[in-house]
Amino acid sequence: MAGSRPPTFRAAPVRVRVPATSANLGPGFDACGLALALFDDVVVQVTESGMDCQVAGEGCDTVPRGERNLVVKALRATFAQLGGQPRGLALRCANRIPHGRGLGSSAAAIVAGVLAARALVVGGLDRLDDLAALRLAASIEGHPDNVAACLLGGYTIAWTDADGVRALSLPVADPIVALVFIPVAQVATSKARRLLPAELPFGDAAASVGRAALLTAALTSRPDLLLSATEDRLHQRYRAPAMPRTAALVEKLRGNGVAAVVSGAGPTVLALSDASSVESVRAALPSGWRAMELAVEPAGARIVPLEQASG
């Protein structure tokens, strides 16, 4: 837990590598997530004064460079938990995760800030353990599904007990690969959430409980059940008016027997398949989409040596 004594800051910079994530996975709304092997790298150093924030790659033309930057906000929140702010900060963000596409770019920025701040404080892990880091990241993000997958890696299930957010990571069965189909247009998560109903039919809720339970079995040991396990009645059809091309692609892929879902709040489509089916799934892709084949990232966010090549 965070202590009350002022922190001592390390002089050396730290680099954090954070993976993309896909949340919901069909029926696991706000609970289930998957870490994907597409990474942002953030290097942060404590300085004598000021704020020097540089961004390259995805979002470089639109991401704020000062205190409004999401990595900076997460750094500040974490330093506050750890007992005090440094005099100055310099950070370099190399972004590869697309922004506004439902691949967890916000969660990645938040997790990067939390872990970097903790690593920059002497004894930071003793003051802010992994569970506390998860809870802090979730409080900044507003929901735990993406940050849990980003922090822990693999397939994650997040929930909230009386004492706060918790999460569990499970390994994904080896044959499963993730294909993400990314459109040009963005969709804001806040806009997608506004389309969700306040209430659901009881039958839809009951069916979703069964599918979400099946999802865990399918991802960890029974990939042959993925099509049934990813059936959703909670959110995708309500969000379809905001992303009709996404909804049409999900319907087309599922009609061809592919376990396709809206990735997070969209508009990216996530298809879970095995290696032998990848090319046939790609062949079903209409024009105007960018396809990426991504492995599941088992380790999650981590501190990496400064000299390590970006991946």
DRENGUSE-703082 format. One record per residue (C-alpha): residue number from 1; z, y, x. Coordinates in nm, 4 decimals, always signed. Layout:
BEGIN
NODE / NUM / Z / Y / X
...
% end
This chain:
BEGIN
NODE / 1 / +0.0000 / +0.0000 / +0.0000
NODE / 2 / -0.0521 / +0.3600 / +0.1062
NODE / 3 / +0.2396 / +0.5151 / +0.2922
NODE / 4 / +0.3969 / +0.8589 / +0.2650
NODE / 5 / +0.3848 / +0.9479 / +0.6370
NODE / 6 / +0.0835 / +1.1506 / +0.7574
NODE / 7 / -0.1994 / +0.9344 / +0.8894
NODE / 8 / -0.3138 / +0.9128 / +1.2494
NODE / 9 / -0.6928 / +0.9221 / +1.2713
NODE / 10 / -0.9098 / +0.7288 / +1.5126
NODE / 11 / -1.1446 / +0.9324 / +1.7308
NODE / 12 / -1.4219 / +0.6724 / +1.7422
NODE / 13 / -1.6784 / +0.6544 / +1.4607
NODE / 14 / -1.6982 / +0.3547 / +1.2276
NODE / 15 / -2.0010 / +0.2003 / +1.0619
NODE / 16 / -1.9794 / +0.0332 / +0.7218
NODE / 17 / -2.2530 / -0.1882 / +0.5817
NODE / 18 / -2.2566 / -0.2260 / +0.2027
NODE / 19 / -2.4806 / -0.4505 / -0.0096
NODE / 20 / -2.6744 / -0.3818 / -0.3252
NODE / 21 / -2.5374 / -0.5430 / -0.6381
NODE / 22 / -2.6531 / -0.6516 / -0.9796
NODE / 23 / -2.3991 / -0.6426 / -1.2606
NODE / 24 / -2.3705 / -0.7910 / -1.6094
NODE / 25 / -2.6153 / -1.0761 / -1.5307
NODE / 26 / -2.6906 / -1.1041 / -1.9005
NODE / 27 / -2.3725 / -1.1896 / -2.0922
NODE / 28 / -2.1142 / -1.0870 / -1.8283
NODE / 29 / -2.0975 / -0.7230 / -1.9340
NODE / 30 / -1.8693 / -0.5107 / -1.7114
NODE / 31 / -1.7257 / -0.8299 / -1.5594
NODE / 32 / -1.9820 / -1.0301 / -1.3615
NODE / 33 / -2.1688 / -0.9196 / -1.0524
NODE / 34 / -2.3846 / -1.0497 / -0.7719
NODE / 35 / -2.4111 / -0.9129 / -0.4167
NODE / 36 / -2.7656 / -0.8896 / -0.2818
NODE / 37 / -2.8861 / -0.8737 / +0.0792
NODE / 38 / -3.0168 / -0.5161 / +0.0729
NODE / 39 / -2.7897 / -0.2784 / +0.2616
NODE / 40 / -2.6892 / +0.0824 / +0.3080
NODE / 41 / -2.5285 / +0.1769 / +0.6390
NODE / 42 / -2.2798 / +0.4629 / +0.6650
NODE / 43 / -2.1378 / +0.5942 / +0.9937
NODE / 44 / -1.8353 / +0.8227 / +0.9683
NODE / 45 / -1.6399 / +1.0063 / +1.2374
NODE / 46 / -1.3393 / +1.2370 / +1.2214
NODE / 47 / -1.4150 / +1.5757 / +1.3807
NODE / 48 / -1.2246 / +1.8919 / +1.4633
NODE / 49 / -1.3546 / +2.0879 / +1.1650
NODE / 50 / -1.6173 / +2.1183 / +0.8924
NODE / 51 / -1.8385 / +1.8757 / +0.7074
NODE / 52 / -2.1645 / +1.7419 / +0.8509
NODE / 53 / -2.3353 / +1.5026 / +0.6084
NODE / 54 / -2.6838 / +1.3687 / +0.6780
NODE / 55 / -2.8805 / +1.1304 / +0.4538
NODE / 56 / -3.1944 / +0.9307 / +0.5340
NODE / 57 / -3.3906 / +0.6890 / +0.3181
NODE / 58 / -3.3401 / +0.6419 / -0.0550
NODE / 59 / -3.2238 / +0.9572 / -0.2305
NODE / 60 / -3.2613 / +1.1738 / +0.0792
NODE / 61 / -3.4268 / +1.4519 / -0.1232
NODE / 62 / -3.1693 / +1.4566 / -0.4032
NODE / 63 / -2.8331 / +1.3347 / -0.2699
NODE / 64 / -2.5766 / +1.6174 / -0.2172
NODE / 65 / -2.4814 / +1.6841 / +0.1447
NODE / 66 / -2.1344 / +1.8326 / +0.0966
NODE / 67 / -1.8176 / +1.7566 / -0.0946
NODE / 68 / -2.0200 / +1.6440 / -0.3986
NODE / 69 / -2.1674 / +1.3533 / -0.2031
NODE / 70 / -2.0290 / +1.0299 / -0.3496
NODE / 71 / -1.9443 / +0.8816 / -0.0093
NODE / 72 / -1.7522 / +1.1990 / +0.0725
NODE / 73 / -1.5679 / +1.1869 / -0.2614
NODE / 74 / -1.4636 / +0.8281 / -0.1897
NODE / 75 / -1.3567 / +0.9230 / +0.1637
NODE / 76 / -1.1461 / +1.2071 / +0.0282
NODE / 77 / -0.9836 / +0.9914 / -0.2411
NODE / 78 / -0.8987 / +0.7231 / +0.0133
NODE / 79 / -0.7610 / +0.9648 / +0.2708
NODE / 80 / -0.5426 / +1.1094 / -0.0062
NODE / 81 / -0.4103 / +0.7602 / -0.0787
NODE / 82 / -0.3450 / +0.7132 / +0.2932
NODE / 83 / -0.1409 / +1.0297 / +0.3239
NODE / 84 / -0.3647 / +1.3199 / +0.4286
NODE / 85 / -0.7081 / +1.4593 / +0.5086
NODE / 86 / -0.8707 / +1.4911 / +0.8540
NODE / 87 / -0.9666 / +1.8372 / +0.9800
NODE / 88 / -1.3383 / +1.7577 / +0.9749
NODE / 89 / -1.5872 / +1.4813 / +0.9027
NODE / 90 / -1.9344 / +1.3834 / +1.0166
NODE / 91 / -2.1280 / +1.1138 / +0.8361
NODE / 92 / -2.4742 / +0.9603 / +0.8572
NODE / 93 / -2.6036 / +0.7628 / +0.5590
NODE / 94 / -2.9005 / +0.5268 / +0.5964
NODE / 95 / -2.9852 / +0.4348 / +0.2382
NODE / 96 / -3.2014 / +0.1380 / +0.1419
NODE / 97 / -3.0634 / +0.0656 / -0.2060
NODE / 98 / -3.2789 / +0.2404 / -0.4704
NODE / 99 / -3.0974 / +0.5061 / -0.6722
NODE / 100 / -3.0812 / +0.5066 / -1.0516
NODE / 101 / -3.2300 / +0.1582 / -1.0825
NODE / 102 / -2.9294 / -0.0621 / -1.1691
NODE / 103 / -2.8779 / -0.2014 / -0.8174
NODE / 104 / -2.5350 / -0.0589 / -0.7468
NODE / 105 / -2.6174 / +0.2396 / -0.5269
NODE / 106 / -2.3159 / +0.4317 / -0.6588
NODE / 107 / -2.0827 / +0.1375 / -0.6032
NODE / 108 / -2.2187 / +0.0983 / -0.2503
NODE / 109 / -2.1507 / +0.4648 / -0.1725
NODE / 110 / -1.7967 / +0.4413 / -0.3097
NODE / 111 / -1.7136 / +0.1198 / -0.1258
NODE / 112 / -1.8575 / +0.2619 / +0.1960
NODE / 113 / -1.6330 / +0.5662 / +0.1665
NODE / 114 / -1.3202 / +0.3634 / +0.0878
NODE / 115 / -1.3680 / +0.1182 / +0.3745
NODE / 116 / -1.4714 / +0.3856 / +0.6250
NODE / 117 / -1.1666 / +0.5989 / +0.5476
NODE / 118 / -0.9363 / +0.2993 / +0.5773
NODE / 119 / -1.0897 / +0.2003 / +0.9108
NODE / 120 / -1.0531 / +0.5561 / +1.0454
NODE / 121 / -0.6768 / +0.5557 / +0.9893
NODE / 122 / -0.4539 / +0.3742 / +1.2366
NODE / 123 / -0.2843 / +0.0983 / +1.0374
NODE / 124 / -0.5108 / +0.1716 / +0.7408
NODE / 125 / -0.5277 / -0.1913 / +0.6272
NODE / 126 / -0.1475 / -0.2084 / +0.6111
NODE / 127 / -0.1387 / +0.1061 / +0.4002
NODE / 128 / -0.4292 / +0.0103 / +0.1720
NODE / 129 / -0.4859 / -0.3641 / +0.1393
NODE / 130 / -0.7980 / -0.5238 / -0.0057
NODE / 131 / -0.6659 / -0.5355 / -0.3617
NODE / 132 / -0.5652 / -0.1702 / -0.3461
NODE / 133 / -0.9091 / -0.0851 / -0.2053
NODE / 134 / -1.0742 / -0.2665 / -0.4966
NODE / 135 / -0.8620 / -0.0802 / -0.7483
NODE / 136 / -0.9292 / +0.2543 / -0.5869
NODE / 137 / -1.3048 / +0.1907 / -0.5764
NODE / 138 / -1.3041 / +0.0777 / -0.9409
NODE / 139 / -1.1115 / +0.3884 / -1.0474
NODE / 140 / -1.3726 / +0.6105 / -0.8819
NODE / 141 / -1.6661 / +0.4121 / -1.0238
NODE / 142 / -1.5190 / +0.3763 / -1.3735
NODE / 143 / -1.5697 / +0.0003 / -1.4027
NODE / 144 / -1.5126 / -0.2859 / -1.1582
NODE / 145 / -1.8182 / -0.5123 / -1.1785
NODE / 146 / -2.0415 / -0.3558 / -0.9103
NODE / 147 / -1.7638 / -0.2538 / -0.6722
NODE / 148 / -1.6123 / -0.6041 / -0.6866
NODE / 149 / -1.9446 / -0.7647 / -0.5911
NODE / 150 / -2.0050 / -0.5028 / -0.3212
NODE / 151 / -1.6620 / -0.5541 / -0.1657
NODE / 152 / -1.6291 / -0.9311 / -0.1949
NODE / 153 / -1.9866 / -1.0641 / -0.1866
NODE / 154 / -2.1260 / -1.3672 / -0.3655
NODE / 155 / -2.0846 / -1.4035 / -0.7407
NODE / 156 / -1.7860 / -1.2069 / -0.8647
NODE / 157 / -1.5833 / -1.1988 / -1.1819
NODE / 158 / -1.3713 / -0.8877 / -1.2362
NODE / 159 / -1.1023 / -0.8321 / -1.4961
NODE / 160 / -0.8064 / -0.6059 / -1.5665
NODE / 161 / -0.4474 / -0.7273 / -1.5949
NODE / 162 / -0.1433 / -0.5236 / -1.6911
NODE / 163 / -0.1036 / -0.4230 / -1.3264
NODE / 164 / -0.4679 / -0.3287 / -1.2731
NODE / 165 / -0.8119 / -0.4564 / -1.1733
NODE / 166 / -0.8538 / -0.7946 / -1.0095
NODE / 167 / -1.1629 / -0.9867 / -0.8946
NODE / 168 / -1.2637 / -1.3309 / -0.7753
NODE / 169 / -1.5637 / -1.4238 / -0.5594
NODE / 170 / -1.7397 / -1.7591 / -0.5851
NODE / 171 / -2.0238 / -1.8988 / -0.3728
NODE / 172 / -2.3664 / -1.9237 / -0.5341
NODE / 173 / -2.5592 / -2.2513 / -0.5352
NODE / 174 / -2.8061 / -2.2718 / -0.2457
NODE / 175 / -3.1323 / -2.3079 / -0.4438
NODE / 176 / -3.0833 / -1.9757 / -0.6221
NODE / 177 / -3.2802 / -1.6739 / -0.5030
NODE / 178 / -3.2904 / -1.3305 / -0.6616
NODE / 179 / -3.6098 / -1.1464 / -0.7413
NODE / 180 / -3.5711 / -0.7828 / -0.8359
NODE / 181 / -3.8522 / -0.5971 / -1.0066
NODE / 182 / -3.8067 / -0.2232 / -0.9612
NODE / 183 / -3.9994 / +0.0322 / -1.1681
NODE / 184 / -4.0841 / +0.3847 / -1.0579
NODE / 185 / -3.8710 / +0.5556 / -1.3238
NODE / 186 / -3.4934 / +0.5895 / -1.3095
NODE / 187 / -3.2448 / +0.5476 / -1.5940
NODE / 188 / -2.9018 / +0.7096 / -1.5687
NODE / 189 / -2.6128 / +0.4692 / -1.6289
NODE / 190 / -2.4445 / +0.7278 / -1.8497
NODE / 191 / -2.7529 / +0.7464 / -2.0724
NODE / 192 / -2.7738 / +0.3678 / -2.1000
NODE / 193 / -2.4053 / +0.3435 / -2.1926
NODE / 194 / -2.4438 / +0.5971 / -2.4726
NODE / 195 / -2.6811 / +0.3569 / -2.6475
NODE / 196 / -2.4198 / +0.0832 / -2.6801
NODE / 197 / -2.2620 / +0.0269 / -3.0240
NODE / 198 / -1.8917 / +0.0794 / -3.0910
NODE / 199 / -1.8704 / -0.2612 / -3.2630
NODE / 200 / -2.0539 / -0.5948 / -3.2428
NODE / 201 / -2.1100 / -0.8725 / -3.4972
NODE / 202 / -1.8489 / -1.1450 / -3.4499
NODE / 203 / -2.1196 / -1.4072 / -3.4037
NODE / 204 / -2.2742 / -1.2139 / -3.1137
NODE / 205 / -1.9366 / -1.1747 / -2.9471
NODE / 206 / -1.8552 / -1.5430 / -2.9854
NODE / 207 / -2.1936 / -1.6490 / -2.8501
NODE / 208 / -2.1539 / -1.4185 / -2.5501
NODE / 209 / -1.8184 / -1.5724 / -2.4583
NODE / 210 / -1.9823 / -1.9141 / -2.4371
NODE / 211 / -2.2796 / -1.7870 / -2.2358
NODE / 212 / -2.0586 / -1.5971 / -1.9920
NODE / 213 / -1.8536 / -1.9103 / -1.9311
NODE / 214 / -2.1718 / -2.1095 / -1.8803
NODE / 215 / -2.2981 / -1.8447 / -1.6372
NODE / 216 / -2.0290 / -1.9330 / -1.3845
NODE / 217 / -2.1194 / -2.3005 / -1.3948
NODE / 218 / -2.4913 / -2.2244 / -1.3680
NODE / 219 / -2.4588 / -1.9909 / -1.0693
NODE / 220 / -2.2190 / -2.2095 / -0.8734
NODE / 221 / -2.3353 / -2.5643 / -0.9447
NODE / 222 / -2.5921 / -2.5984 / -1.2251
NODE / 223 / -2.8921 / -2.3698 / -1.1626
NODE / 224 / -3.0896 / -2.5709 / -1.4173
NODE / 225 / -2.8783 / -2.4006 / -1.6874
NODE / 226 / -2.9512 / -2.0436 / -1.5798
NODE / 227 / -3.1965 / -1.9652 / -1.8587
NODE / 228 / -2.9438 / -2.0490 / -2.1290
NODE / 229 / -2.6547 / -1.9013 / -1.9318
NODE / 230 / -2.8175 / -1.5577 / -1.8995
NODE / 231 / -2.8857 / -1.5081 / -2.2704
NODE / 232 / -2.7350 / -1.1761 / -2.3781
NODE / 233 / -2.6363 / -1.0353 / -2.7155
NODE / 234 / -2.4004 / -0.7623 / -2.5968
NODE / 235 / -2.6051 / -0.4812 / -2.4469
NODE / 236 / -2.9693 / -0.5390 / -2.3504
NODE / 237 / -3.1308 / -0.5059 / -2.6921
NODE / 238 / -2.9364 / -0.1853 / -2.7618
NODE / 239 / -3.0583 / -0.0313 / -2.4371
NODE / 240 / -3.4193 / -0.1395 / -2.4857
NODE / 241 / -3.5347 / +0.1921 / -2.6424
NODE / 242 / -3.4457 / +0.3712 / -2.3170
NODE / 243 / -3.6473 / +0.1244 / -2.1066
NODE / 244 / -3.9181 / -0.0447 / -2.3173
NODE / 245 / -4.1158 / -0.1718 / -2.0152
NODE / 246 / -3.8010 / -0.3360 / -1.8798
NODE / 247 / -3.7294 / -0.5021 / -2.2137
NODE / 248 / -4.0880 / -0.6254 / -2.2360
NODE / 249 / -4.0777 / -0.7731 / -1.8855
NODE / 250 / -3.7468 / -0.9503 / -1.9508
NODE / 251 / -3.8915 / -1.0968 / -2.2709
NODE / 252 / -4.2101 / -1.2066 / -2.0939
NODE / 253 / -4.0284 / -1.3732 / -1.8056
NODE / 254 / -3.7792 / -1.5493 / -2.0306
NODE / 255 / -4.0662 / -1.6689 / -2.2471
NODE / 256 / -4.2047 / -1.8307 / -1.9307
NODE / 257 / -3.8731 / -2.0063 / -1.8668
NODE / 258 / -3.7416 / -1.7631 / -1.6042
NODE / 259 / -3.3752 / -1.6531 / -1.6143
NODE / 260 / -3.4450 / -1.2793 / -1.6286
NODE / 261 / -3.1975 / -1.0046 / -1.7206
NODE / 262 / -3.1612 / -0.6292 / -1.7003
NODE / 263 / -2.9930 / -0.5491 / -1.3681
NODE / 264 / -2.6842 / -0.3430 / -1.4441
NODE / 265 / -2.7771 / -0.0536 / -1.6706
NODE / 266 / -3.1438 / -0.0951 / -1.5720
NODE / 267 / -3.4273 / -0.0333 / -1.5483
NODE / 268 / -3.4635 / -0.2959 / -1.2714
NODE / 269 / -3.5157 / -0.6546 / -1.3848
NODE / 270 / -3.3306 / -0.9337 / -1.2048
NODE / 271 / -3.4838 / -1.2821 / -1.2107
NODE / 272 / -3.2816 / -1.5784 / -1.0846
NODE / 273 / -3.4993 / -1.8613 / -0.9630
NODE / 274 / -3.5373 / -2.1228 / -0.6915
NODE / 275 / -3.7539 / -2.0863 / -0.3827
NODE / 276 / -4.0298 / -2.3112 / -0.5162
NODE / 277 / -4.0823 / -2.0874 / -0.8215
NODE / 278 / -4.0865 / -1.7489 / -0.6515
NODE / 279 / -4.4651 / -1.7073 / -0.6339
NODE / 280 / -4.5188 / -1.8066 / -0.9960
NODE / 281 / -4.2548 / -1.5552 / -1.1039
NODE / 282 / -4.4218 / -1.2826 / -0.8954
NODE / 283 / -4.7557 / -1.3656 / -1.0574
NODE / 284 / -4.6145 / -1.2691 / -1.3972
NODE / 285 / -4.5361 / -0.9159 / -1.2785
NODE / 286 / -4.7418 / -0.6387 / -1.4397
NODE / 287 / -4.8669 / -0.3424 / -1.2391
NODE / 288 / -4.6361 / -0.0509 / -1.1667
NODE / 289 / -4.3417 / -0.2573 / -1.0411
NODE / 290 / -4.2124 / -0.3189 / -0.6894
NODE / 291 / -4.0979 / -0.6753 / -0.6247
NODE / 292 / -3.8310 / -0.7727 / -0.3718
NODE / 293 / -3.7007 / -1.1196 / -0.2962
NODE / 294 / -3.3356 / -1.0943 / -0.1941
NODE / 295 / -3.0884 / -1.3527 / -0.0802
NODE / 296 / -2.7415 / -1.3510 / -0.2284
NODE / 297 / -2.5090 / -1.1734 / +0.0169
NODE / 298 / -2.2017 / -1.3963 / +0.0632
NODE / 299 / -1.9794 / -1.1672 / +0.2709
NODE / 300 / -1.9875 / -0.8310 / +0.0938
NODE / 301 / -1.9082 / -0.4967 / +0.2556
NODE / 302 / -1.7958 / -0.4986 / +0.6181
NODE / 303 / -1.7358 / -0.2917 / +0.9271
NODE / 304 / -2.0139 / -0.3575 / +1.1801
NODE / 305 / -2.0536 / -0.2534 / +1.5451
NODE / 306 / -2.2257 / +0.0793 / +1.5956
NODE / 307 / -2.4932 / -0.0789 / +1.8138
NODE / 308 / -2.5814 / -0.3504 / +1.5608
NODE / 309 / -2.9350 / -0.3156 / +1.4256
NODE / 310 / -2.9643 / -0.2195 / +1.0613
NODE / 311 / -3.0677 / -0.4999 / +0.8278
% end
